[in-house]
Amino acid sequence: MDDIHDKKAIPLPFKDQIQKNDTIVLNSPFYDRKNRRHYSAGTRFVLTQATPVQKNRYQVNVLTTHNTTKTIFIPKKYCFTYSNKPDKQIKRFLKIIKQYAHPLSGHIPYAWGGMSHNAHYKHPFKKQYYPEKIGYNDGKQLRYFQTKKPHTGPYSGLDCAGLILRSAQIAGIPLYAKNSSALKNTLQPLSPNEKIEDGDIIYIPGHVMIISNKDKNYIIEARTQCDNYGYVHEIPLSEEFPKLKTITDLYNAHKTKKRIKRVNKHGNKIAKLPITILKLRSIYKQ
């Protein structure tokens, strides 16, 4: 960092940056053809002081490999400017996760610990593309999947909590929880006098999902290959929990803490787990 000549090209930390209006953030991956660089969703850029906003694009500063700065242009359709209004932030959060669940081509892969979205898989997860392997760690059996070709570039993918965190920060929501247990300890559970809203989080031990459409009973999640998914997708609530046909059923499961059967893509039982609904809006009460 000491070798960078112009530190004004470096965005402030996220918690400070959301209060400023000199930064844009990518809501989807962007490829700069002129300089042949990929930028992943969530990358932030400082606007240049000279004509930063043009008709359909932003002019921003980027760092070169020689620690100097140059300017590039990014079309507005790839970007958000930050908003401090919670309603607008949540609306953007929902727009982003729906966009990730329904990309124009391919799928966004599930990657355990993943926080980067810069590419799609051509195919959805299938075992003929990614054969299952068995390994052991401290005497415990582990299941994992291995590509047939060696990986030569940076991994791209999101896990369940990474999908939420990355999308929330792109939308400007001040969320910093990196895994499912941290989300449970950060957000407040739905109280008896609150209603379920789109954007609220479904927590089960080890996994989180987003309520994407409460009226149609849909959820969005990044789900592991072990359950025969392996990518970000939007599905009916009942495809994950067969006994929960509606959001009302989900609310009752949260209220009673009754263990609910969860299944994989083929409808096979995985476990019976208690469900907690976490209020996304509770992040603003802290």
C-alpha positions as a Markdown table, in Angstrom:
| # | Residue | x | y | z |
|---|---|---|---|---|
| 1 | Met | 0.0 | 0.0 | 0.0 |
| 2 | Asp | 2.9 | 2.4 | 0.7 |
| 3 | Asp | 4.0 | 2.0 | -2.9 |
| 4 | Ile | 0.8 | 3.2 | -4.4 |
| 5 | His | 1.3 | 6.7 | -5.7 |
| 6 | Asp | -2.3 | 8.0 | -5.7 |
| 7 | Lys | -4.2 | 6.7 | -2.7 |
| 8 | Lys | -7.3 | 8.6 | -3.7 |
| 9 | Ala | -8.0 | 5.8 | -6.2 |
| 10 | Ile | -8.6 | 3.4 | -3.2 |
| 11 | Pro | -12.1 | 3.4 | -1.9 |
| 12 | Leu | -12.6 | 3.8 | 1.9 |
| 13 | Pro | -13.5 | 0.8 | 4.0 |
| 14 | Phe | -17.1 | -0.1 | 3.3 |
| 15 | Lys | -18.5 | 1.1 | 6.6 |
| 16 | Asp | -17.1 | 4.5 | 5.9 |
| 17 | Gln | -17.8 | 4.5 | 2.1 |
| 18 | Ile | -21.5 | 4.1 | 2.3 |
| 19 | Gln | -21.8 | 7.6 | 3.7 |
| 20 | Lys | -20.0 | 9.2 | 0.7 |
| 21 | Asn | -21.2 | 9.8 | -2.8 |
| 22 | Asp | -17.9 | 9.6 | -4.7 |
| 23 | Thr | -18.0 | 5.8 | -5.1 |
| 24 | Ile | -19.8 | 3.3 | -7.3 |
| 25 | Val | -20.1 | -0.5 | -6.8 |
| 26 | Leu | -20.5 | -3.2 | -9.4 |
| 27 | Asn | -23.8 | -5.1 | -9.1 |
| 28 | Ser | -22.6 | -7.7 | -11.7 |
| 29 | Pro | -19.2 | -8.7 | -13.2 |
| 30 | Phe | -17.6 | -6.3 | -15.6 |
| 31 | Tyr | -14.9 | -7.0 | -18.2 |
| 32 | Asp | -12.8 | -4.0 | -19.3 |
| 33 | Arg | -12.0 | -5.0 | -22.9 |
| 34 | Lys | -9.4 | -2.2 | -23.4 |
| 35 | Asn | -7.2 | -3.3 | -20.5 |
| 36 | Arg | -8.4 | -6.9 | -20.6 |
| 37 | Arg | -9.3 | -7.0 | -16.9 |
| 38 | His | -12.2 | -8.8 | -15.1 |
| 39 | Tyr | -13.8 | -7.1 | -12.1 |
| 40 | Ser | -16.1 | -9.2 | -9.9 |
| 41 | Ala | -19.4 | -8.0 | -8.5 |
| 42 | Gly | -19.0 | -6.0 | -5.4 |
| 43 | Thr | -15.8 | -4.2 | -6.7 |
| 44 | Arg | -15.9 | -0.5 | -5.7 |
| 45 | Phe | -14.4 | 2.3 | -7.7 |
| 46 | Val | -13.7 | 6.0 | -6.8 |
| 47 | Leu | -15.1 | 8.4 | -9.4 |
| 48 | Thr | -12.7 | 10.7 | -11.1 |
| 49 | Gln | -12.9 | 14.4 | -10.3 |
| 50 | Ala | -12.9 | 15.4 | -13.9 |
| 51 | Thr | -16.3 | 14.6 | -15.6 |
| 52 | Pro | -17.0 | 11.5 | -13.5 |
| 53 | Val | -20.5 | 11.0 | -14.8 |
| 54 | Gln | -21.3 | 10.9 | -18.4 |
| 55 | Lys | -24.4 | 10.0 | -20.4 |
| 56 | Asn | -24.4 | 6.3 | -19.9 |
| 57 | Arg | -21.2 | 5.6 | -18.1 |
| 58 | Tyr | -19.0 | 6.5 | -15.1 |
| 59 | Gln | -15.4 | 7.5 | -15.3 |
| 60 | Val | -13.4 | 5.9 | -12.5 |
| 61 | Asn | -9.9 | 5.4 | -11.2 |
| 62 | Val | -8.2 | 2.0 | -11.2 |
| 63 | Leu | -4.8 | 0.8 | -10.1 |
| 64 | Thr | -2.3 | -0.6 | -12.6 |
| 65 | Thr | 0.2 | -3.4 | -11.9 |
| 66 | His | 2.9 | -0.6 | -11.5 |
| 67 | Asn | 1.0 | 1.0 | -8.6 |
| 68 | Thr | 0.0 | 4.0 | -10.6 |
| 69 | Thr | -3.6 | 5.0 | -11.5 |
| 70 | Lys | -5.5 | 5.2 | -14.8 |
| 71 | Thr | -9.1 | 5.9 | -15.7 |
| 72 | Ile | -11.6 | 3.6 | -17.3 |
| 73 | Phe | -15.2 | 3.9 | -18.2 |
| 74 | Ile | -17.9 | 1.6 | -16.8 |
| 75 | Pro | -21.5 | 1.5 | -18.3 |
| 76 | Lys | -24.1 | 2.6 | -15.7 |
| 77 | Lys | -26.1 | -0.7 | -16.1 |
| 78 | Tyr | -23.3 | -2.5 | -14.3 |
| 79 | Cys | -23.2 | -0.1 | -11.3 |
| 80 | Phe | -25.0 | 1.2 | -8.3 |
| 81 | Thr | -24.3 | 4.5 | -6.4 |
| 82 | Tyr | -24.9 | 4.1 | -2.7 |
| 83 | Ser | -28.1 | 5.0 | -1.0 |
| 84 | Asn | -28.6 | 5.6 | 2.7 |
| 85 | Lys | -32.3 | 4.8 | 2.6 |
| 86 | Pro | -33.1 | 1.3 | 4.0 |
| 87 | Asp | -36.1 | 0.7 | 1.8 |
| 88 | Lys | -34.1 | 1.4 | -1.3 |
| 89 | Gln | -31.2 | -0.8 | 0.0 |
| 90 | Ile | -33.5 | -3.8 | 0.6 |
| 91 | Lys | -35.2 | -3.3 | -2.8 |
| 92 | Arg | -31.7 | -3.4 | -4.4 |
| 93 | Phe | -30.7 | -6.4 | -2.3 |
| 94 | Leu | -33.7 | -8.4 | -3.7 |
| 95 | Lys | -33.0 | -7.2 | -7.2 |
| 96 | Ile | -29.4 | -8.5 | -6.9 |
| 97 | Ile | -30.2 | -11.9 | -5.5 |
| 98 | Lys | -32.9 | -12.5 | -8.1 |
| 99 | Gln | -30.5 | -11.5 | -10.8 |
| 100 | Tyr | -27.9 | -14.0 | -9.4 |
| 101 | Ala | -30.5 | -16.8 | -9.2 |
| 102 | His | -31.6 | -16.2 | -12.8 |
| 103 | Pro | -28.5 | -15.1 | -14.8 |
| 104 | Leu | -28.9 | -14.7 | -18.5 |
| 105 | Ser | -26.6 | -17.7 | -19.2 |
| 106 | Gly | -25.2 | -20.5 | -17.1 |
| 107 | His | -25.3 | -20.6 | -13.3 |
| 108 | Ile | -23.4 | -19.0 | -10.4 |
| 109 | Pro | -21.6 | -21.9 | -8.7 |
| 110 | Tyr | -21.7 | -22.8 | -5.0 |
| 111 | Ala | -18.3 | -22.5 | -3.4 |
| 112 | Trp | -17.9 | -23.2 | 0.3 |
| 113 | Gly | -16.6 | -19.9 | 1.8 |
| 114 | Gly | -17.1 | -18.2 | -1.6 |
| 115 | Met | -17.5 | -14.5 | -1.8 |
| 116 | Ser | -16.7 | -13.8 | -5.5 |
| 117 | His | -19.0 | -13.6 | -8.5 |
| 118 | Asn | -17.1 | -13.1 | -11.7 |
| 119 | Ala | -18.1 | -16.0 | -13.9 |
| 120 | His | -20.9 | -18.6 | -14.6 |
| 121 | Tyr | -20.8 | -22.3 | -15.0 |
| 122 | Lys | -22.0 | -23.4 | -18.5 |
| 123 | His | -23.9 | -26.4 | -16.9 |
| 124 | Pro | -25.8 | -26.7 | -13.7 |
| 125 | Phe | -24.2 | -29.1 | -11.2 |
| 126 | Lys | -24.1 | -32.7 | -12.5 |
| 127 | Lys | -22.0 | -35.5 | -11.2 |
| 128 | Gln | -20.8 | -36.5 | -14.6 |
| 129 | Tyr | -19.1 | -33.0 | -14.8 |
| 130 | Tyr | -17.9 | -33.0 | -11.2 |
| 131 | Pro | -17.4 | -36.5 | -9.8 |
| 132 | Glu | -17.9 | -37.0 | -6.1 |
| 133 | Lys | -14.9 | -38.0 | -4.0 |
| 134 | Ile | -14.6 | -39.3 | -0.4 |
| 135 | Gly | -11.9 | -38.0 | 1.9 |
| 136 | Tyr | -11.1 | -38.0 | 5.6 |
| 137 | Asn | -10.1 | -35.3 | 8.1 |
| 138 | Asp | -9.4 | -36.2 | 11.7 |
| 139 | Gly | -11.2 | -39.5 | 11.2 |
| 140 | Lys | -14.3 | -37.9 | 9.8 |
| 141 | Gln | -15.6 | -38.8 | 6.3 |
| 142 | Leu | -15.9 | -35.8 | 4.0 |
| 143 | Arg | -17.6 | -35.6 | 0.6 |
| 144 | Tyr | -16.2 | -33.3 | -2.1 |
| 145 | Phe | -16.3 | -32.8 | -5.8 |
| 146 | Gln | -13.4 | -32.5 | -8.2 |
| 147 | Thr | -13.3 | -31.0 | -11.7 |
| 148 | Lys | -11.8 | -33.1 | -14.5 |
| 149 | Lys | -9.5 | -30.4 | -15.6 |
| 150 | Pro | -6.9 | -28.6 | -13.4 |
| 151 | His | -8.1 | -25.1 | -12.2 |
| 152 | Thr | -5.8 | -22.4 | -13.6 |
| 153 | Gly | -7.5 | -19.1 | -12.5 |
| 154 | Pro | -9.2 | -17.6 | -9.5 |
| 155 | Tyr | -12.3 | -19.4 | -8.2 |
| 156 | Ser | -15.7 | -17.8 | -8.7 |
| 157 | Gly | -18.6 | -18.7 | -6.5 |
| 158 | Leu | -20.8 | -18.0 | -3.5 |
| 159 | Asp | -21.8 | -20.0 | -0.5 |
| 160 | Cys | -25.1 | -19.4 | 1.4 |
| 161 | Ala | -23.9 | -16.6 | 3.7 |
| 162 | Gly | -21.5 | -15.2 | 1.0 |
| 163 | Leu | -24.5 | -14.7 | -1.3 |
| 164 | Ile | -26.3 | -12.7 | 1.4 |
| 165 | Leu | -23.2 | -10.7 | 2.5 |
| 166 | Arg | -22.0 | -9.8 | -1.0 |
| 167 | Ser | -25.5 | -8.8 | -2.2 |
| 168 | Ala | -26.2 | -6.8 | 1.0 |
| 169 | Gln | -23.0 | -4.8 | 0.8 |
| 170 | Ile | -23.5 | -4.1 | -2.9 |
| 171 | Ala | -26.9 | -2.8 | -2.0 |
| 172 | Gly | -25.4 | -0.6 | 0.8 |
| 173 | Ile | -26.8 | -2.6 | 3.7 |
| 174 | Pro | -24.4 | -2.4 | 6.7 |
| 175 | Leu | -24.0 | -6.1 | 7.2 |
| 176 | Tyr | -20.7 | -7.8 | 8.1 |
| 177 | Ala | -21.6 | -11.4 | 9.0 |
| 178 | Lys | -19.6 | -13.8 | 6.9 |
| 179 | Asn | -21.2 | -17.2 | 7.9 |
| 180 | Ser | -24.6 | -18.6 | 8.9 |
| 181 | Ser | -23.9 | -18.6 | 12.7 |
| 182 | Ala | -22.7 | -15.0 | 12.5 |
| 183 | Leu | -25.9 | -14.0 | 10.7 |
| 184 | Lys | -27.9 | -15.6 | 13.4 |
| 185 | Asn | -26.0 | -13.6 | 16.1 |
| 186 | Thr | -26.2 | -10.4 | 14.1 |
| 187 | Leu | -29.8 | -10.2 | 13.0 |
| 188 | Gln | -32.8 | -10.4 | 15.3 |
| 189 | Pro | -35.3 | -13.2 | 15.0 |
| 190 | Leu | -38.9 | -12.4 | 13.9 |
| 191 | Ser | -40.9 | -11.3 | 16.9 |
| 192 | Pro | -44.6 | -12.2 | 17.4 |
| 193 | Asn | -45.7 | -8.7 | 16.4 |
| 194 | Glu | -43.7 | -8.7 | 13.1 |
| 195 | Lys | -44.7 | -9.9 | 9.7 |
| 196 | Ile | -42.5 | -11.8 | 7.2 |
| 197 | Glu | -41.1 | -9.6 | 4.5 |
| 198 | Asp | -39.2 | -10.3 | 1.3 |
| 199 | Gly | -35.5 | -10.2 | 2.1 |
| 200 | Asp | -35.9 | -11.9 | 5.5 |
| 201 | Ile | -33.5 | -14.8 | 6.2 |
| 202 | Ile | -34.4 | -18.4 | 7.0 |
| 203 | Tyr | -31.8 | -19.9 | 9.3 |
| 204 | Ile | -31.3 | -23.6 | 10.0 |
| 205 | Pro | -28.1 | -24.9 | 11.7 |
| 206 | Gly | -25.3 | -24.5 | 9.1 |
| 207 | His | -27.4 | -22.9 | 6.3 |
| 208 | Val | -29.3 | -19.7 | 5.4 |
| 209 | Met | -31.8 | -18.8 | 2.7 |
| 210 | Ile | -33.5 | -15.6 | 1.6 |
| 211 | Ile | -37.3 | -15.2 | 1.3 |
| 212 | Ser | -37.5 | -13.8 | -2.2 |
| 213 | Asn | -41.3 | -13.8 | -2.8 |
| 214 | Lys | -43.5 | -14.3 | 0.3 |
| 215 | Asp | -46.7 | -14.1 | -1.8 |
| 216 | Lys | -45.6 | -17.0 | -4.1 |
| 217 | Asn | -43.7 | -18.8 | -1.4 |
| 218 | Tyr | -40.3 | -18.7 | -3.1 |
| 219 | Ile | -36.8 | -18.7 | -1.6 |
| 220 | Ile | -33.3 | -18.1 | -3.0 |
| 221 | Glu | -30.1 | -19.8 | -1.8 |
| 222 | Ala | -26.7 | -20.9 | -2.7 |
| 223 | Arg | -26.8 | -24.7 | -2.0 |
| 224 | Thr | -24.0 | -27.3 | -1.9 |
| 225 | Gln | -23.3 | -29.9 | -4.5 |
| 226 | Cys | -23.9 | -32.6 | -1.8 |
| 227 | Asp | -27.6 | -31.8 | -2.1 |
| 228 | Asn | -27.5 | -32.2 | -5.9 |
| 229 | Tyr | -27.7 | -28.5 | -6.6 |
| 230 | Gly | -24.3 | -26.7 | -6.5 |
| 231 | Tyr | -25.4 | -23.2 | -7.6 |
| 232 | Val | -27.5 | -20.2 | -6.7 |
| 233 | His | -31.1 | -20.8 | -7.5 |
| 234 | Glu | -34.7 | -19.8 | -6.7 |
| 235 | Ile | -37.2 | -22.6 | -5.7 |
| 236 | Pro | -40.5 | -23.0 | -4.0 |
| 237 | Leu | -40.2 | -23.2 | -0.2 |
| 238 | Ser | -41.8 | -26.7 | -0.3 |
| 239 | Glu | -39.0 | -28.0 | -2.5 |
| 240 | Glu | -36.7 | -27.6 | 0.4 |
| 241 | Phe | -39.2 | -28.3 | 3.2 |
| 242 | Pro | -42.0 | -30.5 | 1.9 |
| 243 | Lys | -44.3 | -29.8 | 4.8 |
| 244 | Leu | -44.0 | -26.0 | 4.4 |
| 245 | Lys | -46.4 | -25.2 | 1.6 |
| 246 | Thr | -46.8 | -21.5 | 2.4 |
| 247 | Ile | -45.2 | -18.6 | 4.2 |
| 248 | Thr | -47.8 | -19.1 | 6.9 |
| 249 | Asp | -46.5 | -22.6 | 7.5 |
| 250 | Leu | -43.0 | -21.2 | 7.7 |
| 251 | Tyr | -44.1 | -18.6 | 10.3 |
| 252 | Asn | -45.7 | -21.4 | 12.4 |
| 253 | Ala | -42.5 | -23.5 | 12.2 |
| 254 | His | -40.5 | -20.5 | 13.4 |
| 255 | Lys | -43.0 | -19.9 | 16.2 |
| 256 | Thr | -43.2 | -23.5 | 17.5 |
| 257 | Lys | -39.5 | -24.4 | 16.9 |
| 258 | Lys | -40.7 | -27.8 | 15.7 |
| 259 | Arg | -38.1 | -29.7 | 13.7 |
| 260 | Ile | -39.0 | -29.7 | 10.0 |
| 261 | Lys | -37.8 | -32.3 | 7.4 |
| 262 | Arg | -35.4 | -31.0 | 4.8 |
| 263 | Val | -34.8 | -32.7 | 1.5 |
| 264 | Asn | -32.3 | -32.6 | -1.4 |
| 265 | Lys | -33.1 | -32.0 | -5.0 |
| 266 | His | -34.4 | -35.6 | -5.5 |
| 267 | Gly | -36.7 | -35.3 | -2.5 |
| 268 | Asn | -34.6 | -37.5 | -0.2 |
| 269 | Lys | -34.6 | -36.6 | 3.5 |
| 270 | Ile | -31.4 | -34.9 | 4.7 |
| 271 | Ala | -32.3 | -34.0 | 8.3 |
| 272 | Lys | -35.0 | -32.6 | 10.6 |
| 273 | Leu | -34.1 | -29.1 | 11.8 |
| 274 | Pro | -35.6 | -26.2 | 13.7 |
| 275 | Ile | -36.2 | -23.0 | 11.7 |
| 276 | Thr | -35.5 | -19.4 | 12.7 |
| 277 | Ile | -36.6 | -16.4 | 10.6 |
| 278 | Leu | -34.2 | -13.5 | 10.9 |
| 279 | Lys | -35.4 | -10.0 | 10.2 |
| 280 | Leu | -33.1 | -8.2 | 7.6 |
| 281 | Arg | -34.4 | -4.8 | 8.8 |
| 282 | Ser | -33.1 | -5.5 | 12.3 |
| 283 | Ile | -29.6 | -4.6 | 11.1 |
| 284 | Tyr | -30.7 | -1.0 | 11.2 |
| 285 | Lys | -31.7 | -1.2 | 14.9 |
| 286 | Gln | -28.1 | -1.8 | 16.0 |
